[in-house]
Amino acid sequence: MKNGKGTHIYMSIAEDIEQRIMNNVLRIGEKLPSVRTLSKMHNVSMSTSLQAYYLLEGKGLIEARPQSGYFVRFNPSRFPKKVEKSNPSLVAKPKSVEAIISEVYDDFAMKGMMRFSLSVPDPELLPLAKLNKAMVKALRELPAAGTSYESIQGNANLRREIAKTSIQWGGHLQPDDIITTAGCMNAIAYSLLAITKPGDTIAVESPVYFGMLRYAQSIGLKVLELPTDPDTGVDPDDLKKALDKYDIKACFFVTNFSNPLGYCMPDEQKEAMVKLLSRYGVPLIEDDLYGDVYFGKQRPRSCKSFDEEGNVLWCSSISKTLAPGFRVGWVAPGKYLEKVKRRKLYNSITTATATQAAIGNFLAEGGYERHMRKLRQTLHANSLQFTRAIGEYFPDNIKMSSPQGGFILWVEFDKKIDTYNVYREAAQHNISIAPGSMFTLQERYANCMRISYGMPWNDKVDGALKTLGGLIKGMM
Amino acid sequence: MKNGKGTHIYMSIAEDIEQRIMNNVLRIGEKLPSVRTLSKMHNVSMSTSLQAYYLLEGKGLIEARPQSGYFVRFNPSRFPKKVEKSNPSLVAKPKSVEAIISEVYDDFAMKGMMRFSLSVPDPELLPLAKLNKAMVKALRELPAAGTSYESIQGNANLRREIAKTSIQWGGHLQPDDIITTAGCMNAIAYSLLAITKPGDTIAVESPVYFGMLRYAQSIGLKVLELPTDPDTGVDPDDLKKALDKYDIKACFFVTNFSNPLGYCMPDEQKEAMVKLLSRYGVPLIEDDLYGDVYFGKQRPRSCKSFDEEGNVLWCSSISKTLAPGFRVGWVAPGKYLEKVKRRKLYNSITTATATQAAIGNFLAEGGYERHMRKLRQTLHANSLQFTRAIGEYFPDNIKMSSPQGGFILWVEFDKKIDTYNVYREAAQHNISIAPGSMFTLQERYANCMRISYGMPWNDKVDGALKTLGGLIKGMM
């Protein structure tokens, strides 16, 4: 049953209760109306009321007590303080924490590891059967069973599907505006290679995804890390100051649910950013990898949607929503299309034929939106469960991000805590986290960590967070 | 029926006749012994003799005339002159022919094109059914149907199979010595990134594979092109002179059946090369992509097999033997393993899970060697058919490589011919060739072209070569 706006009524009821819990109108431990009372209040069936409570229970906001009814479980005052705007040094300065990164990512394939370090959805949350069907179809229909080279620009069917959905973030892409790549980082790598040369300076948010930082360093770029607000990202005024002071050749921002801060840049800020960079003639590499994983009412726009001059290289992939292991991503490079295409040709000729065709098939089938609705709901619930558990188990004086989408929490500890030590200790308990020092080229964020909540919530996860909290408390 | 050395007797007989044709002992138009006579001469069955003649016929060396028997068709004096040792300018100097490259490679996906430009085996020559089976098995057996990230180093089963076969080229690799990549060019790209920094000079053979050149240029390297013999490659003495004169940070050679010259570096030269580079502390990126496609008795060794210090980064793939579209390659980077692994992580995190597992399955099944025997025979026959046809249809004064393996002929024309014009003209006839200027960063080889003979030989191919020859004659 839906209301006038197309939302299910049980969702509206749940949202109303969620609001009141968040505003501390309904307090922890407080008894909620019985299902019968709730039904009368809203003039709905008992089963609709029950659905609302199930939804809230799934998010960890309320709990059922046998023979007693539903009670508020979540307390926003236990919610850790918000992370403050970052304040990196405005001098490009490299420092190698490559060994730490290698160590953290060497455990990819280790079995039995509680992998809070990896920003991907657990396979349990993915439509495996449908993906498999899409792959088998690809193998059957492709010429030479997918053994031949794909065109350099990439699978035409996949590009058509990406163009079709671009309307959801305010875009109006054509299939020929898009180049496919082996995942989003690969799209970023080609973009950087295409628009910079060794010795150039680029400006990025801070903290920022480590792969991008290290890649930039490996091709001889200097990286300027900008102050970044955990809710809204880089302020155009801060960027303007940097543009006036430094010879910046390109910018890189993860505009929607950034990795690792989780911010979502407001629409008007995106627009201002695009206009500013246009005026300075500086291209923007926009990483919109997490854009489809929003917890709000609709998908946020992208900077690309405000780009009239082809100055934004919009990068994304299905690694966070469908199949990390397929390595399927893409870039819409605006006026840099020819240059990016050449980088792809010289780097790996083209991308794997069958995996691209399979994702094209999957998207054409039309099940993506249904899958994403479920995934978003699960991840939103997870984010609240993780927030509650961290509030409960971690030291009192931590600060934390409050993402409105994505997979990731950013936790800041007392300066005394070195999260690389936490990483080492936690590994002994088969728990993996990502130390904060990975997310900068400066000597920063050593007291921070990134935690992914991309796995199904259960007692084991809760227990691992408890163990982690205990370890950290023991180190203080 | 086999002889003592494990070779089929019909093959020995055919080889004996082939030798005499090549030495002009048996001349063009000469009648060969009847099948009956041949059988008596060698004391073999009629069907064995017939097999020998079929084999020679397949190679285009002899032809059957109805009611008359077999006649010599091939004349080594019609074989064009050999290409001479290249003599590039010993100054690193960039020149953009990127537009030409883009144009040539944009026709990847065009239907009905006779693609002499592309150095890959035609799907008809590939074991498609078995590859498909290996892929379906991979999808069934992989956790989460291949949607999860592979370990950064790559599929363990595939690395085991690569290590196992390394004995064939004199290697003794362990699975952990190997990192998988998205094809061989991708392996070269990571290797270059790992061992050089912007501004460094590297030394390469000349002409040389364009992707490698352009990639090196894009990451800010200076490229020194060395004189290269079309039979044996770069002379260690020439390299020594360059090492003494320039600050060379790395070398790149395609040691076996190079692209595009087709040379195979003799074993003793490989050994000398490795020793020389060890002494100077300069790493060698060895591209052994074509090593398995030998026409002689056994697979040539690799420089890696002489490498005692871990100074050779040995790169290869299955793109020329099994499935270009799978994008499965690898590198054994010696002592640079950690560095290369990081480049892979920062560039694209990891490679596609399912395609790697499929190739691992295929190799473990054991059909690779049988497939390769057939592929080598076909390509050897093709190389002779193409050589004959080019000798017949192209202008008299051309020079040409005589590859002992691989897919590629390098043809040199009168200085008046610009092969980019040939490319444009040929494209009108749905024929694609690779202009020579692609294979250098200098203003060279504009009168050369690369022709691939990776497709099944038939009248259509013969006709296309005739058309091509006619076009070129018309331009003189």
Boltz contact constraints between the chains, C-beta under 6 A:
constraints:
  - contact:
      token1: [A, 98]
      token2: [B, 342]
      max_distance: 6.0
  - contact:
      token1: [A, 105]
      token2: [B, 152]
      max_distance: 6.0
  - contact:
      token1: [A, 105]
      token2: [B, 345]
      max_distance: 6.0
  - contact:
      token1: [A, 108]
      token2: [B, 149]
      max_distance: 6.0
  - contact:
      token1: [A, 108]
      token2: [B, 151]
      max_distance: 6.0
  - contact:
      token1: [A, 109]
      token2: [B, 151]
      max_distance: 6.0
  - contact:
      token1: [A, 123]
      token2: [B, 144]
      max_distance: 6.0
  - contact:
      token1: [A, 123]
      token2: [B, 148]
      max_distance: 6.0
  - contact:
      token1: [A, 126]
      token2: [B, 147]
      max_distance: 6.0
  - contact:
      token1: [A, 128]
      token2: [B, 144]
      max_distance: 6.0
  - contact:
      token1: [A, 128]
      token2: [B, 145]
      max_distance: 6.0
  - contact:
      token1: [A, 132]
      token2: [B, 139]
      max_distance: 6.0
  - contact:
      token1: [A, 132]
      token2: [B, 145]
      max_distance: 6.0
  - contact:
      token1: [A, 139]
      token2: [B, 132]
      max_distance: 6.0
  - contact:
      token1: [A, 144]
      token2: [B, 123]
      max_distance: 6.0
  - contact:
      token1: [A, 145]
      token2: [B, 128]
      max_distance: 6.0
  - contact:
      token1: [A, 145]
      token2: [B, 132]
      max_distance: 6.0
  - contact:
      token1: [A, 146]
      token2: [B, 325]
      max_distance: 6.0
  - contact:
      token1: [A, 147]
      token2: [B, 126]
      max_distance: 6.0
  - contact:
      token1: [A, 147]
      token2: [B, 323]
      max_distance: 6.0
  - contact:
      token1: [A, 147]
      token2: [B, 325]
      max_distance: 6.0
  - contact:
      token1: [A, 148]
      token2: [B, 123]
      max_distance: 6.0
  - contact:
      token1: [A, 148]
      token2: [B, 325]
      max_distance: 6.0
  - contact:
      token1: [A, 149]
      token2: [B, 108]
      max_distance: 6.0
  - contact:
      token1: [A, 149]
      token2: [B, 324]
      max_distance: 6.0
  - contact:
      token1: [A, 149]
      token2: [B, 325]
      max_distance: 6.0
  - contact:
      token1: [A, 151]
      token2: [B, 108]
      max_distance: 6.0
  - contact:
      token1: [A, 151]
      token2: [B, 109]
      max_distance: 6.0
  - contact:
      token1: [A, 152]
      token2: [B, 105]
      max_distance: 6.0
  - contact:
      token1: [A, 182]
      token2: [B, 182]
      max_distance: 6.0
  - contact:
      token1: [A, 182]
      token2: [B, 348]
      max_distance: 6.0
  - contact:
      token1: [A, 183]
      token2: [B, 348]
      max_distance: 6.0
  - contact:
      token1: [A, 185]
      token2: [B, 348]
      max_distance: 6.0
  - contact:
      token1: [A, 185]
      token2: [B, 349]
      max_distance: 6.0
  - contact:
      token1: [A, 186]
      token2: [B, 348]
      max_distance: 6.0
  - contact:
      token1: [A, 189]
      token2: [B, 347]
      max_distance: 6.0
  - contact:
      token1: [A, 193]
      token2: [B, 218]
      max_distance: 6.0
  - contact:
      token1: [A, 198]
      token2: [B, 198]
      max_distance: 6.0
  - contact:
      token1: [A, 198]
      token2: [B, 220]
      max_distance: 6.0
  - contact:
      token1: [A, 211]
      token2: [B, 346]
      max_distance: 6.0
  - contact:
      token1: [A, 214]
      token2: [B, 346]
      max_distance: 6.0
  - contact:
      token1: [A, 215]
      token2: [B, 346]
      max_distance: 6.0
  - contact:
      token1: [A, 218]
      token2: [B, 193]
      max_distance: 6.0
  - contact:
      token1: [A, 219]
      token2: [B, 219]
      max_distance: 6.0
  - contact:
      token1: [A, 220]
      token2: [B, 198]
      max_distance: 6.0
  - contact:
      token1: [A, 220]
      token2: [B, 220]
      max_distance: 6.0
  - contact:
      token1: [A, 323]
      token2: [B, 147]
      max_distance: 6.0
  - contact:
      token1: [A, 324]
      token2: [B, 149]
      max_distance: 6.0
  - contact:
      token1: [A, 325]
      token2: [B, 146]
      max_distance: 6.0
  - contact:
      token1: [A, 325]
      token2: [B, 147]
      max_distance: 6.0
  - contact:
      token1: [A, 325]
      token2: [B, 148]
      max_distance: 6.0
  - contact:
      token1: [A, 325]
      token2: [B, 149]
      max_distance: 6.0
  - contact:
      token1: [A, 325]
      token2: [B, 353]
      max_distance: 6.0
  - contact:
      token1: [A, 327]
      token2: [B, 352]
      max_distance: 6.0
  - contact:
      token1: [A, 342]
      token2: [B, 98]
      max_distance: 6.0
  - contact:
      token1: [A, 345]
      token2: [B, 105]
      max_distance: 6.0
  - contact:
      token1: [A, 346]
      token2: [B, 211]
      max_distance: 6.0
  - contact:
      token1: [A, 346]
      token2: [B, 214]
      max_distance: 6.0
  - contact:
      token1: [A, 346]
      token2: [B, 215]
      max_distance: 6.0
  - contact:
      token1: [A, 347]
      token2: [B, 189]
      max_distance: 6.0
  - contact:
      token1: [A, 348]
      token2: [B, 182]
      max_distance: 6.0
  - contact:
      token1: [A, 348]
      token2: [B, 183]
      max_distance: 6.0
  - contact:
      token1: [A, 348]
      token2: [B, 185]
      max_distance: 6.0
  - contact:
      token1: [A, 348]
      token2: [B, 186]
      max_distance: 6.0
  - contact:
      token1: [A, 349]
      token2: [B, 185]
      max_distance: 6.0
  - contact:
      token1: [A, 352]
      token2: [B, 327]
      max_distance: 6.0
  - contact:
      token1: [A, 352]
      token2: [B, 352]
      max_distance: 6.0
  - contact:
      token1: [A, 352]
      token2: [B, 355]
      max_distance: 6.0
  - contact:
      token1: [A, 353]
      token2: [B, 325]
      max_distance: 6.0
  - contact:
      token1: [A, 355]
      token2: [B, 352]
      max_distance: 6.0
